[in-house]
């Protein structure tokens, strides 16, 4: 049986069936997985039962500690921009004069939001976990920001319509931008790029544990990770995956890229999410 | 009888007989208050069916969560914006609706059928498609802005997208047909001689409208108004696409509470508020209609 839905919905379903799980394994974002772990819905994964485990990039091996999860894909988040119109070298360049009224920013509620805010904080010299400084910076410029987007497809449309010239986006959405016929660029920023990771978890009391392990191992295998990468579904967490340059262009791919990712600690996300949301709502939401 | 941890006498026999919510407030409050309390997470802590969670705090029935909802400035802004946009859309669609409906009703039958067909046509197109069309039309490089710049009304394109204006335009286009159709059927039922009679007796057009047409078609106005107002309150796609998070409405706020915060309690409060607003609007319109009748 396959359950779909976004990460939060999956988490809600797992929680509802906590005492009698009908789901053996699930995939979700790192912070939702940590939330599940804290609620006691998951159990540690015996990584010795995963023959492909050693092939994973280091950051994917044990992102939550205690082997509570194994990363199977990740993505970089940086700024996509019109190279013929603006130059962007820092996260703070999002608020330059040329971009007034021509830039979109991810909503704090999206997976791109907090990492992007974190990098804005770094750019203005205050990357405290409460993100107050960064939210303040965005709030200061909120009238010049076209929208706080909630879906990546929305940004692509605004870019296509020339409504905006720049926006922080996840690499998984990049494919659409490079085909727009504009001079689009993926920013190399002096603060670096951020991103996110998705992980697999094993539910506590899973009834088909052996099958769950078999499935996880299958998913992490070089063959399947290569196929997923070639179909542009997910960037590979398996370091042995080799893809063509053309495919790699649309992925978060290669040891160097993976090492450069400045990911927000899932515990930080989980512990601060509510306060980010209320800070955001207070300063920007109205 | 036994002494419960919460510091009150509980009769085991009654506990069996009373409904769950009562027994909860009797027997379980002690532990419930101690653990849950009215802290920041009060919404997610209260138990019971999701639809009733908004009324529940500390295991008893209360309106405190509703008061709490309106304590937040963001929630108040969103509430007033929703009410305001709903009212404006209803009022404007009534004005345009009367003009359109009256012109259609006076047409010969074939032309009338065609015009009604045109009015109905947008209703057959998915609201998603209709709303997305507005993104293109209202965009910087869209038809509206190109016309504005060409006419010299503004040097640079005006930002319409993700403003209240965009949401207003989207909602008006979405629900105007409902108002027109309600008014057409009301006007068709109006005696054919009423308007000429009033004219013969010396009434000007304004008097004809206020004293003859309006009282005779008020039913249609009440129905159309209720449909448009309720529709505007509960529309999700249009405010989500044309307004986004910068122009939150109650419905988009509700969605945000559920998907982002997993906060079904606030969501049920919003749903209740929407229902109350819809019913009140209907009652208010009916009241206005009867009051006019008596005069």
Interface residues (C-beta under 8 A of the other chain):
Chain A: X6 X8 X9 X11 X12 X101 X107 X109 X142 X146 X147 X148 X149 X150 X154 X157 X158 X161 X162 X163 X274 X277 X281 X282 X285 X286
Chain B: X40 X72 X73 X74 X77 X78 X135 X136 X139 X140 X141 X142 X159 X161 X162 X240 X241 X244 X245 X246 X248 X256 X259 X260 X261 X262
